[in-house]
Amino acid sequence: MAGGNKKVKKAMETIATNINDLPNEVLQYILSFLSTREVVKTCVLSQRWCNIWKFVPTVHVTNETIQHCQKLLDHVIMQRGDVSIDTCHLEFVKYFRRENRKANKWIFHALSVCKVKELRVYIQFQDFFLTITNQAIISGYLRKLELDSVKLEANSLDFTSCPLLEELQMGYCIIYARKIVSKSLKRLKMETMFFETEDDDGWPCRLHISVPNITLLGFDGWTPLFESMPYLAFAIVTFNNKCYDTCQYSSFWDCGNEDCEGCYAIGDHLNGSVFLHHLSHTTHMELTNDCRMNMNDSISTIFDRDLKWCPLFRNLKTLLLNEWFLENGLRGVLRILQHSPALEKITLKLFMEPKKIVESEESYGTMEQPFVMNHLKKISVKCQKEVMWVKKIIMTLTQFGIPHQRICVKEIPRSSIISEMTYLQTEHNLRMKPYKCVISDLKAKAKR
């Protein structure tokens, strides 16, 4: 019994230990969960706390103007010495062009001197984007980079000098670069981007993307050209509403009119597909449109053109498509299925009725009817309700050799779909208001 009392007494003494008795490393870890402004304020607690904040491995500034936090960031970044930063999150409001230089100074000092491992730059802009200067991004420590509402004007976004970089996320950004290249990236996420790339003569050209894996979510401008990615495992491509890839004179490509910018101004695609060919090594592929956007004919024509040179998806095992891919009928779906001998699972999200659902049987005359898919285990059809147009799609799939028992229909409650889409649309509209203004100015400038 006496031994038990000693243990209780010892435990109470441990609990009563003052925070000042903790090692500096523990205190720095605790402080890393606070904002940088809160961390710096701890210097007034006692003599011991005067310098602890200087060694906290995080810099976290949110919802502040650059002018208001200038002295703070000069201290914690520029005057940091050889103390490294694990994570640096900079979120500024009311950004103005005259403050561009200050922000770039902090960003590149954190990369080159502070050995930052995770860097996030977010701008709640009013009139301008934060412009990242045309300077090489070099870091032997950077693992994750997030950029939001920034403009990148460099000729090339070459991340080969960041050998540890595994994740790159960009949202609501404008890219003038002609190329994005990295040998180490495991995930590239780009949401609501605007690609405005020009060659040396000022003519529009495509952004070339050369990375091991890609997740591309939403863009305006010319469709980027994916370069060879032999180790690609996941490809998730979602298109926005303002794609430049469209023929001005015909519903078919190569209209013969050299004045057609869609067919001839961009020469990268004249001898083949823009990107399907380079996605052919992937094992998982999602091709969808953004549920927050309205349908646009120019988007569906991208795949119509690419499917003329449809590659063999030798490794593809799972495929996800939504109703947008059916805008010109089931031809595109059947074409991919025909060229995917190892495909095991297909998911079709059918929440909105396409303009054109199923063509006449003669329109599929160039295809082998039916074709055999030995590895296919399941086609999952997700819809609000199994209405007539959904049944027509299922019927057409069975006519081309897919057993009806492998097709599983799952009805999703309408309330769940509307709730999700409403939330995404509201959030997107808030972000797009200033973004659209800047994009409109850029387009007007280009026409002049």
C-alpha positions as CSV (number, residue, x, y, z in Angstrom):
1,M,0.0,0.0,0.0
2,A,2.8,2.3,0.9
3,G,4.4,1.6,-2.5
4,G,1.1,2.6,-4.2
5,N,1.0,6.0,-2.3
6,K,4.6,6.8,-3.4
7,K,3.6,6.2,-7.1
8,V,0.6,8.5,-6.7
9,K,2.7,11.2,-5.1
10,K,5.4,10.9,-7.8
11,A,2.7,11.2,-10.5
12,M,1.2,14.3,-8.8
13,E,4.7,15.9,-8.7
14,T,5.2,15.2,-12.4
15,I,1.8,16.8,-13.3
16,A,2.6,19.8,-11.2
17,T,5.9,20.5,-13.1
18,N,6.1,24.1,-14.4
19,I,6.2,24.6,-18.1
20,N,9.6,26.3,-17.7
21,D,11.0,22.9,-16.6
22,L,10.4,21.5,-20.1
23,P,13.3,21.2,-22.5
24,N,13.7,23.9,-25.2
25,E,13.0,21.4,-27.9
26,V,9.6,20.5,-26.4
27,L,8.7,24.2,-26.0
28,Q,9.6,24.9,-29.6
29,Y,7.4,22.0,-30.7
30,I,4.5,23.3,-28.7
31,L,4.9,26.8,-30.1
32,S,5.0,25.5,-33.7
33,F,1.2,25.0,-33.5
34,L,0.7,28.8,-32.9
35,S,0.8,31.6,-35.4
36,T,4.2,33.4,-35.7
37,R,2.8,36.6,-34.2
38,E,1.6,34.7,-31.1
39,V,4.9,32.9,-30.9
40,V,6.9,36.1,-30.9
41,K,4.8,37.5,-28.1
42,T,6.1,34.8,-25.7
43,C,9.4,36.7,-25.5
44,V,7.9,38.9,-22.7
45,L,7.2,35.9,-20.4
46,S,10.6,35.7,-18.8
47,Q,14.4,35.9,-19.5
48,R,14.4,32.3,-20.7
49,W,11.7,32.9,-23.3
50,C,13.5,35.8,-24.9
51,N,15.1,33.6,-27.6
52,I,13.0,30.5,-27.7
53,W,10.8,31.9,-30.5
54,K,13.8,32.3,-32.8
55,F,14.2,28.5,-33.0
56,V,10.6,27.5,-33.6
57,P,10.7,25.5,-36.9
58,T,7.5,27.0,-38.3
59,V,6.5,30.4,-39.8
60,H,2.8,30.9,-40.0
61,V,1.3,34.2,-41.0
62,T,-2.4,34.4,-42.0
63,N,-4.9,37.1,-42.8
64,E,-2.4,39.9,-42.6
65,T,-1.3,42.6,-45.1
66,I,2.3,42.6,-46.2
67,Q,2.8,46.1,-44.8
68,H,1.5,45.0,-41.4
69,C,3.7,41.9,-41.1
70,Q,6.9,43.3,-42.7
71,K,8.9,43.8,-39.5
72,L,7.7,40.4,-38.2
73,L,8.8,38.5,-41.3
74,D,12.1,40.4,-41.6
75,H,12.9,39.1,-38.1
76,V,11.7,35.5,-38.4
77,I,12.9,34.9,-42.0
78,M,15.6,37.4,-43.0
79,Q,17.3,37.5,-39.6
80,R,17.0,33.8,-38.8
81,G,20.6,32.9,-39.3
82,D,21.3,29.2,-39.9
83,V,18.1,28.0,-38.1
84,S,16.1,26.0,-40.6
85,I,12.3,26.2,-41.2
86,D,10.2,23.0,-41.6
87,T,7.0,24.7,-42.7
88,C,6.4,28.3,-43.9
89,H,2.8,29.4,-44.6
90,L,2.3,32.9,-45.8
91,E,-1.3,34.1,-46.4
92,F,-1.6,37.7,-47.3
93,V,-4.7,39.9,-47.8
94,K,-5.2,43.2,-49.6
95,Y,-2.1,42.6,-51.7
96,F,-0.9,45.5,-54.0
97,R,1.7,45.4,-56.8
98,R,4.1,47.7,-55.0
99,E,4.6,45.0,-52.4
100,N,5.6,42.3,-54.8
101,R,9.3,42.8,-54.2
102,K,9.0,42.3,-50.4
103,A,7.1,39.0,-50.8
104,N,9.6,37.6,-53.2
105,K,12.4,38.5,-50.9
106,W,10.9,36.4,-48.1
107,I,10.0,33.5,-50.4
108,F,13.4,33.0,-52.0
109,H,15.3,33.6,-48.7
110,A,13.2,30.9,-47.1
111,L,14.1,28.6,-50.0
112,S,17.8,29.3,-50.4
113,V,18.9,30.1,-46.8
114,C,16.3,28.8,-44.3
115,K,16.1,25.3,-45.9
116,V,12.3,25.3,-45.8
117,K,10.7,21.9,-46.4
118,E,7.1,23.0,-46.9
119,L,6.2,26.3,-48.4
120,R,2.7,27.7,-48.9
121,V,2.0,31.1,-50.5
122,Y,-1.6,32.3,-50.6
123,I,-2.9,35.7,-51.7
124,Q,-6.4,37.0,-51.1
125,F,-5.9,39.6,-53.9
126,Q,-8.0,42.6,-54.9
127,D,-6.5,43.9,-58.1
128,F,-3.3,42.0,-58.8
129,F,-1.7,38.6,-58.5
130,L,1.5,38.1,-56.6
131,T,4.2,37.8,-59.4
132,I,6.9,35.3,-58.7
133,T,10.1,36.7,-60.2
134,N,11.8,35.0,-63.0
135,Q,14.3,33.3,-60.8
136,A,15.3,29.7,-60.6
137,I,13.7,27.8,-57.6
138,I,16.7,25.9,-56.1
139,S,16.4,23.9,-52.9
140,G,17.9,20.7,-51.6
141,Y,15.3,20.5,-48.8
142,L,11.9,21.5,-50.3
143,R,9.4,18.7,-50.3
144,K,6.1,20.5,-50.8
145,L,5.2,23.7,-52.5
146,E,1.7,25.3,-52.6
147,L,1.0,28.5,-54.6
148,D,-2.4,30.2,-54.7
149,S,-3.3,33.3,-56.6
150,V,0.1,34.0,-58.0
151,K,1.5,34.7,-61.5
152,L,4.5,32.8,-62.7
153,E,6.3,34.6,-65.6
154,A,9.4,32.4,-65.9
155,N,10.1,30.8,-69.3
156,S,10.5,27.5,-67.5
157,L,9.3,26.2,-64.2
158,D,12.3,23.8,-63.8
159,F,12.2,21.9,-60.5
160,T,15.0,19.6,-61.2
161,S,17.1,21.6,-58.8
162,C,14.6,20.6,-56.0
163,P,15.5,16.8,-55.9
164,L,13.3,16.2,-52.8
165,L,10.2,18.0,-54.1
166,E,7.3,15.4,-54.1
167,E,4.1,17.6,-54.1
168,L,3.3,20.7,-56.1
169,Q,-0.1,22.4,-55.8
170,M,-1.2,25.5,-57.6
171,G,-4.6,27.1,-57.6
172,Y,-6.1,30.2,-59.3
173,C,-2.7,30.9,-60.8
174,I,-1.6,32.4,-64.2
175,I,1.3,30.6,-65.9
176,Y,3.4,32.1,-68.7
177,A,6.0,29.4,-68.5
178,R,6.5,27.2,-71.5
179,K,7.4,24.1,-69.5
180,I,7.0,22.5,-66.1
181,V,9.6,19.8,-65.4
182,S,10.5,17.7,-62.4
183,K,12.0,14.3,-61.9
184,S,10.9,13.9,-58.3
185,L,7.2,15.0,-58.2
186,K,4.8,12.3,-57.0
187,R,1.7,14.6,-57.2
188,L,1.0,17.7,-59.3
189,K,-2.4,19.4,-58.5
190,M,-3.5,22.4,-60.6
191,E,-6.9,23.9,-60.0
192,T,-8.5,26.7,-62.0
193,M,-5.4,27.7,-63.8
194,F,-4.9,30.0,-66.8
195,F,-2.2,29.0,-69.3
196,E,-1.0,32.0,-71.4
197,T,2.2,30.7,-73.0
198,E,3.9,32.3,-76.0
199,D,7.0,31.4,-78.1
200,D,9.9,33.7,-78.9
201,D,7.9,35.4,-81.7
202,G,4.9,36.1,-79.5
203,W,2.7,33.3,-80.9
204,P,0.6,31.2,-78.6
205,C,2.0,27.8,-77.7
206,R,1.2,25.0,-75.3
207,L,2.6,24.5,-71.9
208,H,4.7,21.3,-71.8
209,I,4.4,19.3,-68.6
210,S,7.1,16.7,-67.9
211,V,6.5,15.0,-64.4
212,P,6.3,11.4,-63.2
213,N,2.7,11.7,-62.0
214,I,0.0,14.3,-62.6
215,T,-3.3,15.4,-61.2
216,L,-4.6,18.3,-63.3
217,L,-7.7,19.9,-62.0
218,G,-9.2,22.7,-64.1
219,F,-7.6,25.2,-66.5
220,D,-8.4,28.0,-69.0
221,G,-6.4,28.5,-72.2
222,W,-4.7,26.0,-74.4
223,T,-4.7,22.4,-73.3
224,P,-1.2,21.6,-72.0
225,L,0.9,19.0,-73.7
226,F,2.0,16.1,-71.5
227,E,5.4,14.8,-72.4
228,S,6.5,11.1,-72.1
229,M,5.7,9.7,-68.6
230,P,6.6,6.0,-68.7
231,Y,6.1,5.6,-64.9
232,L,2.7,7.3,-64.7
233,A,0.4,5.6,-62.3
234,F,-2.5,8.0,-61.7
235,A,-3.9,10.6,-64.2
236,I,-6.9,12.7,-63.0
237,V,-7.8,15.4,-65.6
238,T,-10.7,17.8,-65.1
239,F,-11.4,20.6,-67.5
240,N,-12.8,24.0,-66.9
241,N,-15.2,26.0,-69.1
242,K,-12.9,28.3,-71.1
243,C,-10.7,26.0,-73.2
244,Y,-9.2,27.5,-76.4
245,D,-9.0,24.2,-78.2
246,T,-11.9,24.4,-80.6
247,C,-12.3,24.6,-84.4
248,Q,-13.9,27.9,-85.5
249,Y,-15.3,26.6,-88.8
250,S,-16.3,23.0,-88.4
251,S,-17.4,20.4,-85.8
252,F,-14.5,18.3,-87.0
253,W,-10.8,19.0,-86.7
254,D,-8.4,20.0,-89.5
255,C,-11.0,22.1,-91.2
256,G,-8.5,23.2,-93.9
257,N,-8.8,26.9,-93.0
258,E,-5.4,28.2,-92.1
259,D,-7.0,31.2,-90.3
260,C,-8.5,28.8,-87.7
261,E,-6.5,29.3,-84.6
262,G,-7.8,26.1,-83.0
263,C,-6.6,23.9,-85.8
264,Y,-3.4,25.6,-87.0
265,A,-2.2,28.3,-84.7
266,I,-1.0,25.7,-82.2
267,G,1.1,23.2,-84.1
268,D,1.9,20.7,-81.4
269,H,-1.1,18.5,-82.1
270,L,-1.1,18.3,-85.9
271,N,0.6,14.9,-86.0
272,G,-1.3,13.2,-83.1
273,S,-3.1,13.6,-79.8
274,V,-2.4,16.4,-77.4
275,F,-2.2,14.3,-74.2
276,L,-4.0,10.9,-74.4
277,H,-1.0,9.4,-76.0
278,H,1.2,10.4,-73.1
279,L,-1.3,9.1,-70.5
280,S,-1.3,5.7,-72.1
281,H,1.0,4.2,-69.4
282,T,-1.3,5.0,-66.5
283,T,-3.0,2.3,-64.4
284,H,-5.8,4.7,-63.1
285,M,-7.4,7.4,-65.2
286,E,-10.2,9.9,-64.5
287,L,-11.5,12.2,-67.3
288,T,-14.2,14.5,-66.1
289,N,-15.3,18.1,-66.3
290,D,-15.6,20.3,-63.2
291,C,-19.1,19.9,-61.7
292,R,-19.0,23.7,-60.9
293,M,-18.8,24.6,-64.6
294,N,-21.4,24.6,-67.3
295,M,-21.0,22.3,-70.2
296,N,-19.0,23.7,-73.1
297,D,-18.7,22.2,-76.6
298,S,-15.1,23.2,-76.9
299,I,-14.2,20.9,-74.1
300,S,-15.7,17.8,-75.6
301,T,-14.0,18.4,-78.9
302,I,-10.6,18.0,-77.2
303,F,-11.3,14.3,-76.8
304,D,-13.0,14.0,-80.1
305,R,-9.7,15.0,-81.7
306,D,-7.5,13.0,-79.5
307,L,-9.6,9.8,-79.9
308,K,-8.7,9.9,-83.6
309,W,-5.2,8.8,-82.5
310,C,-6.4,6.8,-79.5
311,P,-3.4,4.9,-78.0
312,L,-3.3,1.5,-76.5
313,F,-3.9,1.8,-72.7
314,R,-1.9,-1.3,-72.0
315,N,-1.7,-0.9,-68.2
316,L,-5.1,0.8,-67.5
317,K,-7.0,-1.1,-64.8
318,T,-9.5,1.5,-63.5
319,L,-11.3,4.3,-65.4
320,L,-13.7,7.0,-64.2
321,L,-15.8,9.2,-66.6
322,N,-18.7,11.5,-66.0
323,E,-21.5,12.5,-68.3
324,W,-19.4,15.2,-69.9
325,F,-17.5,12.6,-71.8
326,L,-20.8,11.5,-73.4
327,E,-21.5,14.9,-74.9
328,N,-21.0,13.5,-78.4
329,G,-22.3,10.0,-77.6
330,L,-20.7,6.8,-76.4
331,R,-18.1,6.7,-79.2
332,G,-15.4,8.0,-76.9
333,V,-16.2,5.6,-74.1
334,L,-16.3,2.6,-76.5
335,R,-13.1,3.7,-78.2
336,I,-11.2,3.8,-74.9
337,L,-12.7,0.4,-73.8
338,Q,-11.6,-1.1,-77.1
339,H,-8.1,0.1,-76.5
340,S,-7.8,-1.0,-72.8
341,P,-7.2,-4.8,-72.7
342,A,-6.4,-4.9,-69.0
343,L,-9.3,-2.8,-67.8
344,E,-10.9,-4.2,-64.6
345,K,-13.3,-1.5,-63.4
346,I,-15.2,1.4,-65.0
347,T,-17.1,4.1,-63.1
348,L,-19.6,6.3,-64.9
349,K,-21.0,9.2,-63.0
350,L,-24.3,10.2,-64.8
351,F,-25.9,13.0,-62.9
352,M,-26.8,15.4,-65.8
353,E,-28.3,14.3,-69.1
354,P,-25.9,14.9,-72.0
355,K,-27.0,16.7,-75.1
356,K,-26.5,13.6,-77.2
357,I,-26.7,10.2,-75.6
358,V,-26.6,7.3,-78.0
359,E,-26.1,7.5,-81.7
360,S,-27.5,5.2,-84.3
361,E,-25.8,1.8,-84.6
362,E,-24.4,2.8,-88.0
363,S,-22.4,5.6,-86.4
364,Y,-20.2,3.0,-84.6
365,G,-19.4,1.3,-87.9
366,T,-15.7,1.8,-87.6
367,M,-15.6,-0.3,-84.4
368,E,-15.5,-4.0,-84.0
369,Q,-18.9,-5.2,-82.8
370,P,-18.8,-6.6,-80.2
371,F,-15.4,-6.5,-78.5
372,V,-14.3,-8.8,-75.7
373,M,-12.9,-7.5,-72.3
374,N,-11.5,-10.5,-70.5
375,H,-10.3,-8.7,-67.4
376,L,-13.4,-6.5,-66.8
377,K,-15.0,-7.2,-63.4
378,K,-17.4,-4.4,-62.9
379,I,-19.0,-1.3,-64.5
380,S,-20.3,1.0,-61.7
381,V,-23.0,3.4,-62.9
382,K,-23.8,6.2,-60.4
383,C,-26.9,8.2,-61.1
384,Q,-29.7,10.1,-59.4
385,K,-32.2,7.7,-60.8
386,E,-32.2,5.0,-63.4
387,V,-34.1,7.1,-66.0
388,M,-34.5,6.2,-69.6
389,W,-31.3,7.9,-70.9
390,V,-29.2,6.0,-68.3
391,K,-30.9,2.8,-69.4
392,K,-30.1,3.5,-73.1
393,I,-26.4,3.9,-72.2
394,I,-26.4,0.6,-70.3
395,M,-28.2,-1.1,-73.2
396,T,-25.6,0.1,-75.7
397,L,-22.7,-1.1,-73.5
398,T,-24.3,-4.6,-73.5
399,Q,-24.7,-4.6,-77.2
400,F,-20.9,-4.2,-77.5
401,G,-20.1,-7.3,-75.6
402,I,-20.2,-6.2,-71.9
403,P,-22.3,-8.7,-69.9
404,H,-25.3,-7.1,-68.2
405,Q,-24.5,-8.9,-64.8
406,R,-21.2,-6.9,-64.6
407,I,-23.0,-3.6,-64.7
408,C,-24.0,-2.3,-61.2
409,V,-26.3,0.7,-60.9
410,K,-26.2,2.8,-57.7
411,E,-28.7,5.6,-57.2
412,I,-27.3,8.6,-55.3
413,P,-29.8,10.8,-53.4
414,R,-30.4,14.0,-55.3
415,S,-30.1,16.0,-52.1
416,S,-26.5,14.8,-51.6
417,I,-25.5,15.8,-55.1
418,I,-27.1,19.2,-54.9
419,S,-25.6,19.9,-51.5
420,E,-22.1,19.1,-52.7
421,M,-22.4,21.0,-55.9
422,T,-23.9,24.1,-54.2
423,Y,-21.1,24.2,-51.7
424,L,-18.4,23.9,-54.4
425,Q,-20.2,26.5,-56.6
426,T,-20.5,29.0,-53.8
427,E,-16.8,28.7,-52.8
428,H,-15.7,28.8,-56.4
429,N,-17.7,31.9,-57.2
430,L,-16.1,33.8,-54.4
431,R,-12.7,32.9,-55.6
432,M,-13.5,33.4,-59.3
433,K,-14.8,37.0,-59.0
434,P,-11.4,38.7,-58.9
435,Y,-9.8,35.9,-61.0
436,K,-12.2,36.6,-63.9
437,C,-11.4,40.3,-63.9
438,V,-7.7,39.7,-64.2
439,I,-8.2,37.1,-66.9
440,S,-10.5,39.4,-68.9
441,D,-7.8,42.1,-68.8
442,L,-5.2,39.7,-70.0
443,K,-7.4,38.6,-72.9
444,A,-8.2,42.2,-73.9
445,K,-4.5,43.1,-73.8
446,A,-3.7,40.1,-76.0
447,K,-6.2,41.2,-78.6
448,R,-4.7,44.7,-78.7
